[in-house]
Structures are given as C-alpha cells and as structure tokens.
Amino acid sequence: MKFGVDRLLSEPELRAPLKGKRVALVAHPASVTTDLTHSLDALAGCEDINLTAAFGPQHGLKGDKQDNMVETPDETDRVHGIPVFSLYGDVRRPTGQSMSTFDVVLIDLQDLGCRIYTFVTTLLYMIEACAEHGKEIWVLDRPNPAGRPVEGLTLRPGYESFVGAAPMPMRHGLTLGEMGRWFIDHFGIEVDYRVVEMQGWQPDDAPGFGWPESRIWINPSPNAPNLSMARSYAGTVMLEGATLSEGRGTTRPLEIFGAPDIDARAVIDVMRTAASEWLEGCALREIWFEPTFHKHAGQLCHGVHIHPEARFYDHAAFRPWRLQALAFKAIRRLYPDYPLWRGMDFKYEYTEGHLAIDIINGGPALREWVDDPQSTPSDLDALTHGDEAAWCAARHDFLVY
C-alpha cells in the first residue's frame, strides 16, 4: 500500500513533469513517507525536484500550535533554507508574493474526513490561488481515516467560514484528492490540477476501514492523537461550540466530553433510552478527568469516553455526529437551563453574527433540535437523511478508490 508521496518518490515517471519547475509543498507533521521521513526532507533530497518553498496550514508546518485560533508566523526553514509561508497567520489564503515562489505546489496533508477540519478549506484556497496565478496544483493523496460513511447536515448559505468552505455534510467520506476534484467542478474553477493517487487503498476493508494498519499514525494536528479520535471527530468537534470540555488538556482530546456539573452516568442512561441505535458501533465509558488547560482547567469533570475501537467498533453502524447530538440532547433533558452553548462573544474562527455551534454545523438546525423539548431523534433523522443522500449522489462521480 502506497500513499501519494511514496509513489511520487519511487516512480520517476510520475515526477518527470516536475523537472525544470520550482516546486512548493503544503505539509504538516503527518506528511511523512512510509519510512517516516518528512515529505519536506524527502522531496528536498530528490535530485529531480527543485523545492523552493513550503506552506504550513493551521497549527503550523511543525504542528506546534496546540490550541485552535493560534496563529503561526512565516519563517525560513532551518535545514533547507527555503521560505515557509503560514496559511494560518496574517493570512488564510496564499499571497501573491508567496505564489511567486513556485510553479507547482504539492499538497501532502493528512485529513480526518470532516468538513470542519481546516485542511479542507486550505485545499480550496490553494486551488483558487493557483487558478488565479496560473500555477499547477498536485495532491499527493492520503487515506480518509474515517472511511466512506457520510453523516450530518449540509452547510447552509450564509454560514461559510474557514471551517465550512462549501455545501457538504460534516462527515464527507472523500480523500483530499477527491475533494479537490469536487471543488473544481462545484465552483467551476479552471486550474491545472492532478492527483497522485494512492496504490492499494481499500476504504471498506477491515480492520482499518480507511486507515491501513501497516501505517503508523502521526498526529496531523496536536489534538488528533489516534485513529479513535479521527473516527469520533465528526461528532466531538461540535464540543468546540459548547461549554463542555472536549478533553483538550488531557491525553485523549476529542474522544471524551464532560463538565464539573453534569452526571455523566445519567447522561449515558438518557442517551440509551432516547435512541440506543445511535450508540451502536462503539462503547461508551463513564470517566472522570481534570483538564490541565482549556475549558474547566484544574476542575474535576464527570464525563464520557467514546471507544470506536477493538471489538466494539462497527464501521457501518458508528455514527459519531448523531451520538454527540444525542449527548447534547440528554444534557438538555436532564438540565433544561444548562448553559450548553458558547455565547456570541466567542468568535469562532473569527466569525461574526453566529453562535459557534451554528458555524460548526453550517446552520442552526442541530442546535434548534437540541433546544426544542418536543423534538425527537426521528425528527433529526428526517432533517438529515435528505442531505446525506444528496451528498452521496453528488460525490459519486469523484470517487477514485
């Protein structure tokens, strides 16, 4: 099984079109080859590739920025002496100056298969910039660790942001290479775009279901420590719009949730009573934790650990977005006046005029369902099924694997 970067390095005919051209790389810590050499070093060491610049997405090329909304400055790479431009600093889109440093840009980013993971938006912005400046863009494709399943509401007009670039559901089921093709078609972009496809990726095969067990997991961002987090993220990311802790400041971020003032055991009981079918494909475990930073830092929290792994994991049954929605609903039923949502003063990804939970979900429907005491799980299914079916149809022609 080979990722795109491995094929580019091992198959001279694939990289032949790069000869004589200036090449840039968009990468982060998980941008490594099969032997764990970082792509920046591997490409710089390739005699027929002239690497002239690099770009770092959110959390930086080094992945050193721990929290969300922490910017990274431009710098010069200490080893190779090339400029490293930040795409999460003073700008989110590449500038004309940075675009002048290359002829072809290679995108080698490990995604998590979730609309809100900002590497999806960075890909779109780079595609648009390449179209504007007449540059080539290649995606060195990598697996979607969450696999092919689709889940969630489609982003609505007016809720576009850096965590919502286009009308797709939360869990999109595409690789970045496939996503780029969809972006180009959806927005009618004219650009020289190609994908260095993976070899041997089987997204429906057990036991990895998207992530090949032959490959070591490396954090693509600081709070993406393992495959369980990647599987859970399309649901647990909604906690960033809630007052509950998502586990930042612990060793299992975005696999857990909790707060000092909830009874997690009662929350699990209500979830099982309300919609036990939404809890399939994983195990839920009552836990206690004390974050060292971020929400509820230094306070003992009662919470839940989601385990989509080992014998508990059922790839087809696991629905993380519904599971987390149900957790919110259970808390609302147990504590009707609980201050569940972060307020308007919290400008999520620098947005104005919307609650963070609505920016995350691409509209208010999920929050309104949680807050409506009369709404039922079947009501949320009715809202969501049409969006999910429409996306499955829309993405069909762009599937490669």
N, C-alpha and C positions, 0 to 999 in steps of 0.2 A: 504494500500500500504506500503510495507516494503523494505527498502534498504538492501543490503547485510549485513552490520554491525548490523542492527536491528535484522535480522534473526539469525545471529551468537549468539547474546546475549540472545535472547529469546527462542532458540531451542537447548537444551542441546545436542541432538543427533548430531547436526551439528558440535559442537566444541569438541565432545568426542575424535576425533583423535588427538587433541592438548594436551591432558593430558600427563604429563611427559616430554613434549618438551619445549625447550626455544623458545619463540615467539618474533619476531620483528614486528614493524609497520612502514609503509611508509604513511605519512599523512601530511596534511596542515590545515589551519583554517576551511575549509569547511568539514572536516572529523568529522562530528557530528552525533549523534543519533537522533531519532525522537523527543526527548525531549531537544535537543540542548546540550547534554553532549558531550564533545570532545571524540573521539574514544580512545585516549590515556588514559584518565581518566576512561572511561567505561571499557576498556579491563583490565586495571591495577586493577580495583575493582572487577573483575570476579574471583572467588575463584579457578576455574579450568583452568585458563590461567596464565602462568608464563611469564610475559612480561619482557624481558631482554635488549631490545634496541629499538631505534626508528631512522628513517631516514627522513630528510626533503628534498623535491625537490627544484626547482627554487623558489625563494622568501622566502624560509625557512619554517620550521615547523610552525613558528609563523606567516608567511606571512608578515613580517615586512619590507622586502626589496622592496622598491617602484618601482624602475626602472628595465629595462632589464639589463643583464650583470653586476649585482651587486651580489657579492659572499657572501655566508654565512659560517661562521666557524663552526667547530664541537663544541659541548658543552655538559654539563651534565644537564639533566632535574632537575629543582629546586624542583619539587614536588616529583617525583618518584625515583630520584637518578640514573636513567639509562643513558647510553651514547646516545647522539643524533648525528648521523653522517650526515654530509651535502653531498648531491648529486649535489650541485651546489656551490662548493668552490674550494679547491685544486684539487678535482677530480669530474668527472661526473659519473663515474662508481664506484660501491662499491669496496672497497679494500679487500684484503684477511683478514686483521685484523678485519674489520667490519663484514665480512661474518662469522667469527669465533664466533660471539656473539649470534647466534641463530641457531635453527634447521628449523623453519618455519617462513617465512615472509608473513605478511598480507599487501596487497596493498589496501588502502582505500582513493583513490584520486577522487575528483570531476573533471571530464574532461569537455571540451567545445565542443568536437566533431570536432576538427580541427587538421589537421596533424601538424601544426606548434606549437601547444600548447605543451610545452616540457614534460608534464607528460606522453605523449605517448611514447617518447623516453626513459624516465626514466623507464617505464614499461619494454621496450625491454631490456635495460641494466641490469635490475634486473633479468629478466628471464635468460639471458645469464650467469650472475654470479651464479645464483642458479644451472644451469646446470653444470657449471664448478666445483662447490664446493659440489655438491650432496645435495643441500638443497631443501626443499619444498617451493612452492610459491602459495599463495591463493590470489585471487582478491575478495574483498568484493564489489560487483558490485553496481554501481550507474547509474542514468539516463544519457543519452546523451541529454542535454537540447536543442540542435539543431535538434533533431529527426533523422529520417532515410534518408532525402534527401541527394543526392550526387552531388557535384559540383567541377569543377576545373580540371586542368591539372595534370597528373600523374608525380611524381618526376622522373627525368631522371638520368641515371647513371652518376656519377661524381659530382652530386650536393647533395650527402648525407651530413648531418650535424646534430647537436643537435636539429634542428627544422625540420629535414627531415630524419627520420630513415629508411624509406622503400618506395617502389613504390606504393603510394596511392595518390588519389586526395586530394585537400585542405580540402574539407568537406567530411568526410568518412562515417558518419552515423552509427558507431558502438559504443557500450559501451566499457569500458576498458576491461571488462571480455571477451567480444567477440574479441576484438583486440588482446589480449594475445593469444587466440586460433589461430588466423590468423598468428601471428608472428611465433608461434611454427611450424605451417605447412609450411609457406613460407620459413623459414630459416632451416627447418629440425632439430629443436632443440629437444633433448631428456631431459625432465625435469619432475619432479613430480609437476603437475600444476592442480589446481582446481579453480572453480568459485563458490562462494556463491551467487547464483542468487537472483535477486530481486523477490518480490512477488507482482503481480498486476500492473506491469509497462505496460502501453499501449501507445507506442510512436506515434501512429497515431490519438489518441483521442484529440478532442478539450476540453477545450480551451488551454491546456498547450502544446500539441504537443511535448512531450518529457519531459517537466518539470511538475510534478504533483503539482497542485495548493495547495494541502494540506501541502506542504513542504516549509519552509522558505528558501529564497535564502541567502546564505552566500558567500562572495567573496572567490573563490578558489585561487585567486591572487589579489593583491591590485587594479589592474585596470580592474577587472571583477565584476562591482558593481550590475548587474541586468540581468534579462533574455533577455532584448533587446540587451545588449552588446553581450551576448552569441550567439544570433541569427545572429548578424551582423558580428561577429568576423572573419568568414572565408573570408570576403571581406576586412574589415577595417584593419586587421593585415598587409595587404600589404602596408599600410601607413608607417609602420616602415622602409620600404625601400625607402621611398620618402621624399622629403624636406617639404612636407605639414605637418601641425600638425595633429596628430590623437587624439587630445584632452587630452593628458597627461598634468597634471597641471590644469585640470578643473574637475568638478564633473561628467562629462559624457564622460570619455575616451573611445575611440574605438567605439563610436556611432556617432562621429562627425568628420569632417575634414575641413581644411581651411588654409588660409595663409593671411598675410597682403596685398599681391599684386595680389590677384585674385578677380574677380567679381563673387561671388557665384550665384547670380541670373542668370547671363549669363551662368554659368556652368550648372545649372539645365535646362535652356532652351535648350541648345545644347544636353544634355542627352535625353531630351524628344523627340526632333526632330530625333535624330540618332537611338534610339531603345527604344521606350516607353514601349515595352513589358518587357524589362529588369528592369523596375522600379516598376513592379506590386508587390503586396503583402505587401506594406509599404507606408508610406508617407514621402516625403522629405520637409524639412522646412529650409528656409533661416535663418541664425543666425549670430550673432556677438559674439566673445569671446576673452578673453585675458588670455593665459596660465600663471600660476604663476611660472612654471618651465618647463624645457624641450624645445622642438623646439618653436621658436618665443616667448619665455618667455617675459612677460611685453609688448608685442605688440598687438595691436588690429587686430584681424583676422576676415575676412569675410569667412563664411563657410556654411556648410550644416549639418543638423541633420537628421539622418536616424531613422524613427519610425516604426519598425516592431512590433506593439503592438495595443491593443484595437481593434476598428472596422476596422483599416487599415490593420491588419495582415491577410495575406492569406498564410498558411503554404506551400501549394503546389506551389504557384506562386513565393514566395520570393526567389530571387537568389542573395545573397549578394556578391559573388565573381564577377559575371558579372556586378552588379551595381557599385562596386568600380572600376572595369576595365573601365567601361564606363565613370566614373568621370575623370579618368586619361586621357582618350581619348578626352574628352571635353576640358580639360585644354590644352592639346597638340594642338587641333584645334584652340582654342582661342589665345593661346600664343605659337607659334611654337618653339621659342627659350627658353622657360621656363626651368630653371634647375630643372627638376622634380625629378630626381633620386639622391639619396645619392651616393657619389663617392666611388672609390676603396679604399680611405684612411679610410673609415668607415668599420671596420672588423666585420661584423655582426656575432654574436655568435662565434667570434674568427676564422672565416673562412678566407682563403687567396685565391686570384685569381679570385673572382667572385663579381659582384655587389650584394648589399644586396637584391635588388628586385628579382634577379635571384635565390639567395639562398632561399628566402621565397617561390617563386613559383616552386622551384625544376627544374629550367631551364630558358632559356632566352625567350621563346616563347611569354609570356604575354607582356614583355617589348618591344619586337620587333614589336608586333602587335600595341601597343600604339604609338610607334615612327614612324611607317610607315604611311605616309599621305594618301596612297591609300587604306589602309586596311579598312574593314567594319565589323560591328557586325557579319554578317553572316560568315565572314572569321574566327573569333574567335570561333563561334559555330562549324564550320567544324573541327577546330583543337581539340576541347574539347569533342565533343559528343562521339567519339570513346573511349577516356579514361574513361569517365563516365560510358559508357555501359560495358566496360571490368571490371571495379571495381565492379559494381553491380553484375556481374556474379561471380567474384572471391570471394566476401564476402558472397554469398548466403548461403553456407553450414555452416557458422559460426554464423548465426543469431540465437539467443536464444529466443527472445521475439516476 
